[in-house]
Amino acid sequence: MPYFLLQHTVLWPPILWAVVFTAINLYQISRIYLERRPVVLSDDEQRLYDLGFQIAAPARVRLVDARGRVEKRRGRRKGPDRG
């Protein structure tokens, strides 16, 4: 980036693209960091994990549990037993 800034005429398009790519990479790094943090499951989530989700990551079990709670609150039921 200093190369683009120290020219006789400042090269703005490469500077802009460098900033865009840096922002995208920082966003992706933060997402990966947040996904890989250790997850502590509540008692209900741990029970759900023990019942059949051992192949899934604990963070995914937390998402499934949260999604089920939202669907239950809304009164929705999905599946073959829905009339």
MIDOSE-1310 file (N, C-alpha, C; in nm, 2 decimals, decimal comma, always signed):
residues 83
mpyf	+0,08/-0,12/+0,00/+0,00/+0,00/+0,00/+0,09/+0,13/+0,00; +0,20/+0,13/+0,07/+0,28/+0,25/+0,06/+0,32/+0,28/-0,08; +0,34/+0,18/-0,16/+0,38/+0,20/-0,30/+0,27/+0,29/-0,37; +0,15/+0,26/-0,35/+0,04/+0,33/-0,42/+0,03/+0,47/-0,36
llqh	+0,06/+0,49/-0,24/+0,05/+0,63/-0,18/+0,17/+0,72/-0,22; +0,29/+0,66/-0,24/+0,41/+0,74/-0,26/+0,44/+0,77/-0,41; +0,35/+0,74/-0,50/+0,37/+0,77/-0,64/+0,35/+0,92/-0,66; +0,39/+0,97/-0,78/+0,37/+1,11/-0,80/+0,22/+1,15/-0,80
tvlw	+0,14/+1,06/-0,86/+0,00/+1,07/-0,86/-0,05/+0,95/-0,77; -0,12/+0,98/-0,67/-0,17/+0,88/-0,58/-0,26/+0,78/-0,65; -0,24/+0,65/-0,64/-0,32/+0,55/-0,71/-0,44/+0,51/-0,63; -0,55/+0,58/-0,64/-0,66/+0,56/-0,55/-0,73/+0,42/-0,58
ppil	-0,75/+0,38/-0,70/-0,82/+0,25/-0,72/-0,76/+0,13/-0,65; -0,63/+0,11/-0,66/-0,57/+0,00/-0,58/-0,58/+0,02/-0,43; -0,57/+0,14/-0,38/-0,59/+0,17/-0,24/-0,73/+0,13/-0,20; -0,83/+0,17/-0,27/-0,96/+0,13/-0,24/-0,98/-0,02/-0,24
wavv	-0,93/-0,09/-0,34/-0,94/-0,24/-0,34/-0,87/-0,30/-0,22; -0,76/-0,25/-0,19/-0,68/-0,30/-0,07/-0,77/-0,29/+0,05; -0,83/-0,17/+0,07/-0,91/-0,15/+0,19/-1,03/-0,24/+0,19; -1,10/-0,26/+0,07/-1,21/-0,35/+0,06/-1,17/-0,50/+0,10
ftai	-1,06/-0,54/+0,04/-1,02/-0,68/+0,07/-0,98/-0,70/+0,22; -0,91/-0,59/+0,27/-0,88/-0,60/+0,41/-1,00/-0,61/+0,50; -1,10/-0,53/+0,47/-1,23/-0,53/+0,55/-1,30/-0,67/+0,54; -1,30/-0,73/+0,42/-1,36/-0,86/+0,40/-1,29/-0,96/+0,48
nlyq	-1,15/-0,96/+0,47/-1,07/-1,06/+0,54/-1,09/-1,04/+0,69; -1,09/-0,92/+0,74/-1,11/-0,90/+0,89/-1,25/-0,95/+0,93; -1,35/-0,93/+0,85/-1,48/-0,99/+0,88/-1,48/-1,14/+0,89; -1,42/-1,20/+0,79/-1,41/-1,35/+0,79/-1,33/-1,40/+0,91
isri	-1,22/-1,34/+0,94/-1,14/-1,38/+1,05/-1,22/-1,37/+1,18; -1,30/-1,26/+1,20/-1,38/-1,25/+1,32/-1,48/-1,36/+1,33; -1,55/-1,39/+1,21/-1,64/-1,50/+1,21/-1,58/-1,63/+1,25; -1,47/-1,66/+1,20/-1,40/-1,79/+1,23/-1,36/-1,79/+1,38
yler	-1,31/-1,68/+1,43/-1,28/-1,67/+1,57/-1,40/-1,70/+1,66; -1,51/-1,63/+1,63/-1,63/-1,65/+1,71/-1,69/-1,79/+1,70; -1,68/-1,86/+1,58/-1,73/-1,99/+1,57/-1,64/-2,09/+1,65; -1,51/-2,06/+1,66/-1,42/-2,16/+1,73/-1,41/-2,14/+1,88
rpvv	-1,48/-2,04/+1,93/-1,47/-2,02/+2,08/-1,53/-2,15/+2,15; -1,48/-2,18/+2,27/-1,54/-2,29/+2,34/-1,68/-2,26/+2,38; -1,77/-2,36/+2,37/-1,91/-2,35/+2,39/-1,94/-2,43/+2,52; -2,01/-2,36/+2,61/-2,06/-2,43/+2,73/-2,21/-2,44/+2,72
lsdd	-2,26/-2,57/+2,72/-2,40/-2,60/+2,70/-2,47/-2,59/+2,83; -2,60/-2,55/+2,82/-2,69/-2,55/+2,94/-2,73/-2,70/+2,96; -2,80/-2,72/+3,07/-2,84/-2,86/+3,10/-2,93/-2,92/+2,99; -3,03/-2,83/+2,94/-3,11/-2,88/+2,83/-3,04/-2,91/+2,71
eqrl	-2,95/-2,82/+2,67/-2,87/-2,83/+2,55/-2,77/-2,96/+2,56; -2,72/-2,98/+2,68/-2,63/-3,10/+2,70/-2,71/-3,22/+2,69; -2,84/-3,23/+2,74/-2,92/-3,34/+2,73/-2,95/-3,37/+2,58; -2,98/-3,26/+2,50/-3,01/-3,28/+2,36/-2,89/-3,33/+2,29
ydlg	-2,77/-3,28/+2,33/-2,64/-3,33/+2,27/-2,62/-3,48/+2,30; -2,65/-3,52/+2,42/-2,63/-3,66/+2,46/-2,73/-3,75/+2,40; -2,85/-3,70/+2,36/-2,95/-3,79/+2,31/-2,92/-3,82/+2,16; -2,84/-3,74/+2,09/-2,82/-3,78/+1,95/-2,75/-3,69/+1,86
fqia	-2,69/-3,59/+1,92/-2,61/-3,49/+1,84/-2,46/-3,50/+1,86; -2,41/-3,61/+1,91/-2,27/-3,62/+1,93/-2,18/-3,59/+1,81; -2,24/-3,62/+1,69/-2,16/-3,60/+1,57/-2,16/-3,45/+1,53; -2,24/-3,37/+1,59/-2,25/-3,22/+1,56/-2,16/-3,15/+1,66
apar	-2,12/-3,03/+1,62/-2,04/-2,95/+1,71/-2,14/-2,89/+1,81; -2,09/-2,87/+1,94/-2,18/-2,81/+2,04/-2,24/-2,68/+2,00; -2,17/-2,60/+1,92/-2,23/-2,47/+1,88/-2,35/-2,50/+1,79; -2,35/-2,60/+1,71/-2,46/-2,63/+1,62/-2,58/-2,68/+1,71
vrlv	-2,55/-2,76/+1,81/-2,66/-2,81/+1,90/-2,73/-2,69/+1,97; -2,65/-2,59/+2,00/-2,71/-2,46/+2,06/-2,80/-2,40/+1,96; -2,76/-2,39/+1,83/-2,84/-2,33/+1,73/-2,97/-2,41/+1,71; -2,96/-2,54/+1,71/-3,08/-2,62/+1,69/-3,18/-2,60/+1,80
darg	-3,12/-2,60/+1,92/-3,21/-2,58/+2,04/-3,28/-2,45/+2,04; -3,20/-2,34/+2,00/-3,26/-2,21/+2,00/-3,37/-2,20/+1,89; -3,34/-2,27/+1,77/-3,44/-2,27/+1,67/-3,57/-2,34/+1,71; -3,55/-2,45/+1,78/-3,67/-2,52/+1,83/-3,75/-2,44/+1,93
rvek	-3,68/-2,36/+2,01/-3,75/-2,28/+2,11/-3,83/-2,17/+2,04; -3,78/-2,11/+1,94/-3,85/-2,01/+1,86/-3,97/-2,07/+1,79; -3,95/-2,18/+1,73/-4,07/-2,25/+1,66/-4,17/-2,28/+1,76; -4,13/-2,33/+1,88/-4,23/-2,37/+1,98/-4,31/-2,25/+2,03
rrgr	-4,24/-2,13/+2,05/-4,30/-2,01/+2,09/-4,40/-1,96/+1,99; -4,37/-1,98/+1,86/-4,46/-1,93/+1,76/-4,58/-2,03/+1,73; -4,57/-2,14/+1,79/-4,68/-2,24/+1,78/-4,67/-2,32/+1,65; -4,56/-2,31/+1,58/-4,54/-2,39/+1,45/-4,50/-2,53/+1,48
rkgp	-4,55/-2,62/+1,40/-4,50/-2,76/+1,40/-4,47/-2,79/+1,25; -4,36/-2,85/+1,23/-4,33/-2,90/+1,09/-4,31/-3,05/+1,09; -4,34/-3,11/+0,99/-4,32/-3,26/+0,98/-4,44/-3,33/+0,93; -4,43/-3,46/+0,92/-4,54/-3,55/+0,87/-4,66/-3,55/+0,95
drg	-4,65/-3,52/+1,08/-4,77/-3,52/+1,17/-4,85/-3,39/+1,17; -4,80/-3,30/+1,09/-4,87/-3,17/+1,08/-5,00/-3,19/+0,99; -5,11/-3,15/+1,04/-5,23/-3,17/+0,96/-5,27/-3,07/+0,87
